[in-house]
Amino acid sequence: MTTSGDVGEDYTQRTSLFGTLVTSAALVAGLLLVFVLDQATGSAPVQHLYYLPIIFAAVRFGFRGGIAAPLVAVGLYHLANPRLLAFKHEHWDVVQIALFVAVGLVTARLVEDRRRLHTLATTDDLTGLHNLRSFEARLTRMVRACRDVRVPLTVCVLDLDRLKALNDAHGHLAGAEAVR
């Protein structure tokens, strides 16, 4: 038996997998396009285009993307510039390679920090439960998903009587535990 929660989760998983595949394909295409341009021109301005897929990978895939894309970019950078395969690096080549990795890692770190800030903004510190802002956003998404697949949505609301009295008598940690 399928419940409306199952339908929403299944829909989210399908769209997430599809999004990951599309993103991966776009990332590979971007790296290959920059490689072809780099190989054809060998010019520094074109080589800076490697940053776009590096940043894209770090934003979409976090630290794994922030490491993998720069390493692939370094490999493609070497293949596009055959003199580098003999390890005859100029100082700017070393700087370029270091910047590829640094940009990937810094971008991944910024994305992780953004995720943490979002979590702090949408959850209660004591209980870890979603706050009103998060509840309203999730409810809107759930209503939309259920409308899309034409299934009913059931919402259960609980009211805790005398929670303030519990907090006053036993402290906020006891009240938070009662809510959890």
N, C-alpha and C positions, 0 to 999 in steps of 0.2 A: 504494500500500500504506500502510495506516495503522498507526503504531506507538502504543504506549501513551502516549508523550510527546505525540504529536499530539492524541490524544483529550483529555488533560488540559488542554492549551493551548486547544483549541477550546472545551471546556466553560468554562474560565475567561473566555475572550473573550465568549462568549454571556452568561454571568451578569454580567459587567462591563458590557456594553452595556445589558442589561435593568436593572441596578441604576442606571446613569446616567440612563436614561429615567425610571424611577420617582422617582429623587431630583429630577430636573429638574421633573417634574410636581408633586411635593410642594412644591418651592420656589415655583413659580409660584402654586400654590393657596394657600400660606401668605401670600405677598405680597398676593394679591388679597383674601384674607379680612381681613387687617389693613387694607387699603385701604377695604373696604366698612365695617368697623367704625369706622375713623377718619372716613370721610365722614359716617356716620350720627351719630356722637357729637361729633367735633371735640375730644375731651378728651385731655389730655396722657397720662394712664395708658394709653389705648389706643394712642397714638402710640409708646409704648415697646415695644409688641409687634413693631414692625418689626425690633427687634434679633434676634428669634428666627430669621427666615429669613436675615438677614444672617450670623449666626454659622453657621447650617446650611450656607449656600453656601460660606463660607470654609473650613469643615471639609471639605466634600466636594470642592470644586473648587479649593482653594488660593487663590493670589493673584488669579487671574482671577475666581473667585467672590467673593473678598474686596473686589474693586473693583466688579464688575458689580452685585451685589445692593444695595450701598449706593446706587449711582447710580440704580438702578430705584426703590429705596425713597424717595430724595429726590424723584424725579419723581412718584411716587404720593402722597407727603406734600404736594407742591404742588397736585396735582389734587384731593386730598381737602379742602384748605383754600384755597378760591378767593382769599382776600385775599393769599396768597403769590404768586399768579400775577402780581399787579401789583407784585411785588418790594417789598412793604411788610413787610419782615421785622422782627420784634421781636428783641431780643438772644437770647432763648431759642430762637428758630427757627434762628438761625445756629449756636448751640451744638448744637442737635439735629442739624442737617445735618452739622456737623463730627464729632460723635460717631458718626453712622452710618458715615462713612468710616473713622474711627479704629478703631472696633470691628471692622469688616471686615478692615482691614489687620493689626491686632494679632492677631486670631484666626488669620488666614492665616499670620502669622509663627510663632505658637506651634505650629501644625500642622506647618510646615516644620521647626522645631526638633525636634519630636517624631519626625519621620521620620528626621532625621539621627541623633538619639540611638539610634533603633531600629537603623539601619544600623551604627552603631558597636558596639552590643551584640550584633549577630548576625554580624559578619564579623571576620576576622583583619586587624589593621592592616598587616602586612607583605605578605601575599599578596592580600588583598582577597577571599579565598575564604570561604565560609560556615563558621562554627564549629559545634561539636557541637550547641548549642542550636538553631541555625537548621536544621541537617541533620535533627534529630529532628522538628521541627515540619513541615518540608517533606515528609519521608518519610511522616508521618502523613496529610497532606493528599493526597499522591499515591496512597497505598494506598486511602484512602477514595474518591477519584475513580475509580480503576480498578475498585474493587468496584462502584461505582454503575453503571458502564457495562459491567461484566463482561468486562474485558480483562486480560490478564496484565501484571505489572509485573516488569521485570528490573532488578536492582541489581548494579553492578559495583564491587567493592572492590579497591583497590590498596594495597599496603603498600610503603613505601619503606625498603629496608634501608640501614643505615649513614648515615641522615640526620644523626644527631648528630655523626658523624665529619666529615661535610661541613661542618656548621655550625662545629665546632671548628677545622677546618683553614682554611676560607675565609670564615667569618663568616655571620651570620644572613641577610644579604641574598642571599648565594649559595644558601643553603638555601631561602629563600623563592622564589627564581627557579626552583629545581629542582622545588619543589612545584607552582608555577604551570604 
